[in-house]
Amino acid sequence: MRNTLDVIKERRSIRKFKPEQIKEEELQAIVESGLYAPSAINKQSWNFTVIQNQEILAELNEATKNVARNLDNEALKRIGENEKYNCFYYAPTVILVSGKDEERSKVMDCSAATQNMLIAAESLNIGSCWVELVSLAFMGPQAKELRAKLNLPEGYTPLHCVLLGYKDMEGKTAPRKENAVQYIR
Ligand SMILES: Cc1cc2nc3c(=O)[nH]c(=O)nc-3n(C[C@H](O)[C@H](O)[C@H](O)COP(=O)(O)O)c2cc1C
Protein backbone atom coordinates (compact mmCIF):
# COMPACT_ATOMS: atom_id res chain seq x y z
CA MET A 1 0.00 0.00 0.00
CA ARG A 2 1.48 3.39 -1.04
CA ASN A 3 1.43 6.15 1.46
CA THR A 4 -0.91 9.08 0.82
CA LEU A 5 1.86 11.68 0.52
CA ASP A 6 3.61 9.60 -2.17
CA VAL A 7 0.33 9.07 -4.04
CA ILE A 8 -0.34 12.83 -4.08
CA LYS A 9 3.13 13.57 -5.43
CA GLU A 10 3.12 10.75 -7.97
CA ARG A 11 -0.31 11.53 -9.51
CA ARG A 12 -0.04 13.04 -12.98
CA SER A 13 -2.59 13.77 -15.67
CA ILE A 14 -2.84 10.74 -17.94
CA ARG A 15 -3.92 11.30 -21.54
CA LYS A 16 -3.34 7.87 -23.05
CA PHE A 17 -5.33 4.91 -21.77
CA LYS A 18 -5.53 1.20 -22.44
CA PRO A 19 -8.94 0.35 -23.96
CA GLU A 20 -9.65 -2.23 -21.24
CA GLN A 21 -12.36 -1.09 -18.79
CA ILE A 22 -11.43 -0.56 -15.12
CA LYS A 23 -12.90 -3.03 -12.64
CA GLU A 24 -16.30 -2.28 -11.12
CA GLU A 25 -14.89 -2.37 -7.57
CA GLU A 26 -12.19 0.14 -8.58
CA LEU A 27 -14.84 2.44 -10.07
CA GLN A 28 -16.99 2.18 -6.95
CA ALA A 29 -14.02 2.97 -4.67
CA ILE A 30 -13.18 6.05 -6.75
CA VAL A 31 -16.79 7.30 -6.85
CA GLU A 32 -17.10 6.77 -3.11
CA SER A 33 -13.95 8.81 -2.49
CA GLY A 34 -15.63 11.68 -4.36
CA LEU A 35 -18.75 11.38 -2.24
CA TYR A 36 -16.63 11.59 0.92
CA ALA A 37 -15.04 14.94 0.00
CA PRO A 38 -15.56 17.96 2.25
CA SER A 39 -18.19 20.49 1.17
CA ALA A 40 -19.26 23.90 2.41
CA ILE A 41 -21.84 23.50 5.20
CA ASN A 42 -21.89 19.84 4.16
CA LYS A 43 -24.12 20.75 1.19
CA GLN A 44 -22.53 18.05 -1.01
CA SER A 45 -23.58 20.19 -3.97
CA TRP A 46 -22.28 17.70 -6.55
CA ASN A 47 -23.74 15.12 -8.87
CA PHE A 48 -21.72 12.47 -10.71
CA THR A 49 -22.63 10.85 -14.02
CA VAL A 50 -20.50 7.81 -14.78
CA ILE A 51 -20.27 7.37 -18.55
CA GLN A 52 -18.86 4.17 -20.02
CA ASN A 53 -20.67 4.34 -23.35
CA GLN A 54 -18.19 5.28 -26.09
CA GLU A 55 -20.93 6.40 -28.51
CA ILE A 56 -22.21 8.95 -26.02
CA LEU A 57 -18.64 10.05 -25.26
CA ALA A 58 -18.02 10.56 -28.98
CA GLU A 59 -21.16 12.72 -29.16
CA LEU A 60 -20.09 14.72 -26.13
CA ASN A 61 -16.64 15.21 -27.65
CA GLU A 62 -18.17 16.51 -30.89
CA ALA A 63 -20.56 18.83 -29.03
CA THR A 64 -17.62 20.20 -27.00
CA LYS A 65 -15.55 20.84 -30.13
CA ASN A 66 -18.50 22.43 -31.95
CA VAL A 67 -18.71 25.06 -29.23
CA ALA A 68 -14.91 25.43 -28.98
CA ARG A 69 -14.47 26.13 -32.69
CA ASN A 70 -16.89 29.07 -32.56
CA LEU A 71 -15.29 30.79 -29.58
CA ASP A 72 -13.25 33.95 -29.73
CA ASN A 73 -10.18 32.14 -28.37
CA GLU A 74 -7.42 30.94 -30.68
CA ALA A 75 -6.33 27.93 -28.58
CA LEU A 76 -9.90 26.66 -28.17
CA LYS A 77 -10.67 27.33 -31.83
CA ARG A 78 -7.67 25.18 -32.80
CA ILE A 79 -8.87 22.38 -30.51
CA GLY A 80 -12.36 22.58 -32.03
CA GLU A 81 -11.00 22.41 -35.55
CA ASN A 82 -8.59 19.54 -34.87
CA GLU A 83 -10.32 16.44 -36.22
CA LYS A 84 -7.99 14.15 -34.31
CA TYR A 85 -8.54 15.78 -30.93
CA ASN A 86 -10.64 13.85 -28.44
CA CYS A 87 -11.20 15.77 -25.22
CA PHE A 88 -11.54 12.45 -23.33
CA TYR A 89 -8.41 10.93 -24.89
CA TYR A 90 -10.51 7.77 -25.43
CA ALA A 91 -10.64 7.01 -21.70
CA PRO A 92 -12.92 4.02 -21.05
CA THR A 93 -14.63 5.76 -18.11
CA VAL A 94 -15.59 9.41 -17.71
CA ILE A 95 -17.21 10.83 -14.60
CA LEU A 96 -19.06 14.03 -15.37
CA VAL A 97 -19.15 16.27 -12.30
CA SER A 98 -22.10 18.65 -12.10
CA GLY A 99 -22.66 21.38 -9.53
CA LYS A 100 -25.97 22.40 -7.99
CA ASP A 101 -26.76 25.74 -9.64
CA GLU A 102 -28.19 27.43 -6.56
CA GLU A 103 -25.23 26.65 -4.28
CA ARG A 104 -22.56 29.33 -3.98
CA SER A 105 -19.94 26.71 -3.08
CA LYS A 106 -20.63 24.34 -5.99
CA VAL A 107 -17.31 24.88 -7.80
CA MET A 108 -15.32 24.36 -4.60
CA ASP A 109 -17.38 21.34 -3.50
CA CYS A 110 -17.10 19.73 -6.95
CA SER A 111 -13.37 20.47 -7.10
CA ALA A 112 -12.79 18.86 -3.72
CA ALA A 113 -14.71 15.77 -4.86
CA THR A 114 -12.77 15.71 -8.12
CA GLN A 115 -9.37 15.89 -6.44
CA ASN A 116 -10.40 13.08 -4.07
CA MET A 117 -11.26 10.94 -7.10
CA LEU A 118 -7.92 11.68 -8.80
CA ILE A 119 -6.00 10.71 -5.67
CA ALA A 120 -8.10 7.59 -5.11
CA ALA A 121 -7.49 6.57 -8.74
CA GLU A 122 -3.74 7.05 -8.39
CA SER A 123 -3.73 5.02 -5.16
CA LEU A 124 -5.18 2.14 -7.24
CA ASN A 125 -2.63 2.83 -10.00
CA ILE A 126 -5.44 3.95 -12.33
CA GLY A 127 -4.73 6.83 -14.70
CA SER A 128 -6.86 9.94 -14.45
CA CYS A 129 -7.21 13.43 -15.84
CA TRP A 130 -9.35 16.40 -14.79
CA VAL A 131 -10.95 17.82 -17.95
CA GLU A 132 -12.82 21.10 -17.84
CA LEU A 133 -13.23 21.48 -21.59
CA VAL A 134 -16.35 19.28 -21.63
CA SER A 135 -18.34 22.01 -19.84
CA LEU A 136 -18.52 23.78 -23.23
CA ALA A 137 -20.85 21.07 -24.57
CA PHE A 138 -23.47 22.20 -22.05
CA MET A 139 -23.30 25.83 -23.18
CA GLY A 140 -24.03 25.04 -26.82
CA PRO A 141 -27.06 24.17 -28.94
CA GLN A 142 -26.88 20.45 -28.05
CA ALA A 143 -27.05 21.07 -24.30
CA LYS A 144 -30.72 20.15 -23.86
CA GLU A 145 -30.43 16.95 -25.87
CA LEU A 146 -27.24 15.92 -24.04
CA ARG A 147 -28.76 16.64 -20.64
CA ALA A 148 -31.70 14.37 -21.49
CA LYS A 149 -29.43 11.60 -22.80
CA LEU A 150 -27.33 11.69 -19.66
CA ASN A 151 -30.35 11.91 -17.38
CA LEU A 152 -28.86 14.95 -15.64
CA PRO A 153 -30.91 16.08 -12.66
CA GLU A 154 -32.73 19.42 -12.95
CA GLY A 155 -30.84 22.29 -11.35
CA TYR A 156 -27.34 20.86 -11.88
CA THR A 157 -24.82 21.99 -14.52
CA PRO A 158 -21.72 20.03 -15.60
CA LEU A 159 -18.52 21.79 -14.54
CA HIS A 160 -15.88 19.31 -15.60
CA CYS A 161 -15.13 15.59 -15.71
CA VAL A 162 -12.66 12.99 -14.50
CA LEU A 163 -11.18 10.56 -17.02
CA LEU A 164 -10.29 7.10 -15.74
CA GLY A 165 -8.53 4.12 -17.23
CA TYR A 166 -5.45 1.98 -17.04
CA LYS A 167 -2.38 4.02 -17.92
CA ASP A 168 -0.77 3.67 -21.33
CA MET A 169 1.81 6.41 -20.73
CA GLU A 170 4.10 7.67 -18.01
CA GLY A 171 3.04 10.94 -16.39
CA LYS A 172 5.67 13.68 -16.23
CA THR A 173 5.97 16.03 -13.30
CA ALA A 174 6.31 19.70 -14.23
CA PRO A 175 8.64 21.62 -11.93
CA ARG A 176 6.80 23.38 -9.10
CA LYS A 177 6.76 27.18 -9.17
CA GLU A 178 9.00 28.85 -6.68
CA ASN A 179 7.86 31.48 -4.17
CA ALA A 180 4.33 30.08 -3.97
CA VAL A 181 4.44 29.82 -0.18
CA GLN A 182 5.05 32.45 2.48
CA TYR A 183 5.51 31.57 6.11
CA ILE A 184 4.60 34.18 8.70
CA ARG A 185 5.92 32.97 12.03
C1 LIG B 1 -9.50 23.00 -13.32
C2 LIG B 1 -8.71 22.10 -14.25
C3 LIG B 1 -9.11 21.98 -15.56
C4 LIG B 1 -8.40 21.14 -16.44
N1 LIG B 1 -8.87 20.95 -17.71
C5 LIG B 1 -8.19 20.16 -18.56
C6 LIG B 1 -8.68 19.93 -19.88
O1 LIG B 1 -9.74 20.44 -20.27
N2 LIG B 1 -7.98 19.11 -20.67
C7 LIG B 1 -6.81 18.50 -20.27
O2 LIG B 1 -6.21 17.76 -21.06
N3 LIG B 1 -6.31 18.71 -19.03
C8 LIG B 1 -6.97 19.51 -18.17
N4 LIG B 1 -6.52 19.69 -16.88
C9 LIG B 1 -5.27 19.02 -16.45
C10 LIG B 1 -4.11 20.01 -16.35
O3 LIG B 1 -3.67 20.34 -17.65
C11 LIG B 1 -2.98 19.38 -15.51
O4 LIG B 1 -3.45 19.12 -14.21
C12 LIG B 1 -1.77 20.30 -15.41
O5 LIG B 1 -1.15 20.46 -16.66
C13 LIG B 1 -0.72 19.77 -14.42
O6 LIG B 1 -0.32 18.45 -14.78
P1 LIG B 1 -0.48 17.23 -13.77
O7 LIG B 1 -1.97 17.01 -13.53
O8 LIG B 1 0.15 16.07 -14.46
O9 LIG B 1 0.19 17.60 -12.50
C14 LIG B 1 -7.22 20.47 -15.99
C15 LIG B 1 -6.84 20.62 -14.65
C16 LIG B 1 -7.57 21.40 -13.78
C17 LIG B 1 -7.16 21.49 -12.32
The ligand as an SDF file (V2000), in Angstrom:
LIG
                    3D

 31 33  0  0  0  0  0  0  0  0999 V2000
   -9.5010   23.0000  -13.3210 C   0  0  0  0  0  0  0  0  0  0  0  0
   -8.7100   22.1040  -14.2480 C   0  0  0  0  0  0  0  0  0  0  0  0
   -9.1070   21.9790  -15.5620 C   0  0  0  0  0  0  0  0  0  0  0  0
   -8.4050   21.1390  -16.4410 C   0  0  0  0  0  0  0  0  0  0  0  0
   -8.8690   20.9550  -17.7140 N   0  0  0  0  0  0  0  0  0  0  0  0
   -8.1870   20.1640  -18.5590 C   0  0  0  0  0  0  0  0  0  0  0  0
   -8.6820   19.9280  -19.8760 C   0  0  0  0  0  0  0  0  0  0  0  0
   -9.7410   20.4380  -20.2710 O   0  0  0  0  0  0  0  0  0  0  0  0
   -7.9760   19.1060  -20.6730 N   0  0  0  0  0  0  0  0  0  0  0  0
   -6.8110   18.4990  -20.2720 C   0  0  0  0  0  0  0  0  0  0  0  0
   -6.2090   17.7580  -21.0630 O   0  0  0  0  0  0  0  0  0  0  0  0
   -6.3130   18.7050  -19.0320 N   0  0  0  0  0  0  0  0  0  0  0  0
   -6.9740   19.5060  -18.1670 C   0  0  0  0  0  0  0  0  0  0  0  0
   -6.5150   19.6880  -16.8830 N   0  0  0  0  0  0  0  0  0  0  0  0
   -5.2720   19.0170  -16.4480 C   0  0  0  0  0  0  0  0  0  0  0  0
   -4.1100   20.0120  -16.3510 C   0  0  0  0  0  0  0  0  0  0  0  0
   -3.6720   20.3360  -17.6470 O   0  0  0  0  0  0  0  0  0  0  0  0
   -2.9810   19.3820  -15.5090 C   0  0  0  0  0  0  0  0  0  0  0  0
   -3.4530   19.1220  -14.2100 O   0  0  0  0  0  0  0  0  0  0  0  0
   -1.7670   20.3020  -15.4130 C   0  0  0  0  0  0  0  0  0  0  0  0
   -1.1520   20.4600  -16.6650 O   0  0  0  0  0  0  0  0  0  0  0  0
   -0.7180   19.7700  -14.4220 C   0  0  0  0  0  0  0  0  0  0  0  0
   -0.3160   18.4510  -14.7830 O   0  0  0  0  0  0  0  0  0  0  0  0
   -0.4820   17.2260  -13.7670 P   0  0  0  0  0  0  0  0  0  0  0  0
   -1.9710   17.0080  -13.5280 O   0  0  0  0  0  0  0  0  0  0  0  0
    0.1500   16.0710  -14.4560 O   0  0  0  0  0  0  0  0  0  0  0  0
    0.1950   17.5950  -12.4960 O   0  0  0  0  0  0  0  0  0  0  0  0
   -7.2220   20.4730  -15.9870 C   0  0  0  0  0  0  0  0  0  0  0  0
   -6.8390   20.6180  -14.6540 C   0  0  0  0  0  0  0  0  0  0  0  0
   -7.5650   21.3960  -13.7810 C   0  0  0  0  0  0  0  0  0  0  0  0
   -7.1640   21.4860  -12.3200 C   0  0  0  0  0  0  0  0  0  0  0  0
  1  2  1  0
  2  3  1  0
  2 30  2  0
  3  4  2  0
  4  5  1  0
  4 28  1  0
  5  6  2  0
  6  7  1  0
  6 13  1  0
  7  8  2  0
  7  9  1  0
  9 10  1  0
 10 11  2  0
 10 12  1  0
 12 13  2  0
 13 14  1  0
 14 15  1  0
 14 28  1  0
 15 16  1  0
 16 17  1  0
 16 18  1  0
 18 19  1  0
 18 20  1  0
 20 21  1  0
 20 22  1  0
 22 23  1  0
 23 24  1  0
 24 25  2  0
 24 26  1  0
 24 27  1  0
 28 29  2  0
 29 30  1  0
 30 31  1  0
M  END
$$$$
